[in-house]
């Protein structure tokens, strides 16, 4: 009996792999996971200008180093 759930369904979907946090550019979803918050929180901080991001095409890309600076700033000035 196979232990793979995809095998039970007859699916060829791949297994989820975690994002590579060693990469500098993070998608909004990956940045939220990196920061330990929700996607909507990250988007609100991008739109307010508190968290720098690049708009590449239709997607935002965040620099991991900016996320680190944002965390340090939040620790220094908790809400």
C-alpha positions in Angstrom: 0.0 0.0 0.0 1.6 3.3 -1.0 2.1 5.9 1.7 2.1 8.9 -0.8 -1.3 10.7 -0.7 -0.9 11.7 -4.4 -0.5 8.0 -5.3 -3.8 7.3 -3.6 -5.5 9.9 -5.8 -3.8 8.9 -8.9 -2.4 12.4 -9.2 1.0 13.5 -10.6 1.2 16.6 -8.5 4.6 17.3 -6.9 5.2 17.5 -3.2 5.3 21.1 -1.7 8.8 22.4 -1.1 9.5 25.3 1.3 10.7 28.6 -0.1 14.4 29.2 -0.4 15.0 32.0 2.1 18.6 32.3 1.0 17.4 34.0 -2.1 17.2 37.8 -1.7 14.1 38.3 -3.7 10.9 37.1 -2.0 7.4 37.0 -3.4 4.7 38.5 -1.1 3.6 35.0 0.1 7.2 34.0 0.9 7.9 37.3 2.6 4.8 36.8 4.8 6.1 33.3 5.8 9.6 34.8 6.4 8.2 37.5 8.6 5.7 35.3 10.3 2.6 37.2 9.4 -0.2 37.2 6.9 -0.1 38.1 3.2 -2.6 41.0 3.8 -0.3 42.5 6.5 2.7 42.4 4.1 0.6 44.0 1.3 -0.7 46.7 3.7 2.9 47.6 4.7 4.0 47.7 1.0 1.1 50.0 0.1 1.8 52.3 3.2 5.4 52.5 2.2 6.7 50.9 5.4 8.1 47.9 3.6 10.0 48.6 0.3 9.1 46.4 -2.6 9.7 46.3 -6.4 6.8 45.9 -8.8 8.0 43.5 -11.4 5.3 43.2 -14.0 2.2 42.5 -11.9 4.0 41.0 -8.9 5.7 42.6 -5.9 9.2 41.3 -5.0 10.7 42.1 -1.6 14.3 42.2 -0.7 15.0 39.8 2.2 17.4 42.4 3.7 14.5 45.0 3.7 12.4 42.4 5.5 15.2 42.0 8.1 15.4 45.8 8.5 11.6 46.0 8.9 11.7 43.4 11.7 14.4 45.3 13.5 12.4 48.5 13.1 9.3 46.8 14.5 11.3 45.5 17.5 12.6 49.0 18.2 9.1 50.6 17.9 6.5 48.0 18.8 2.9 48.9 18.0 
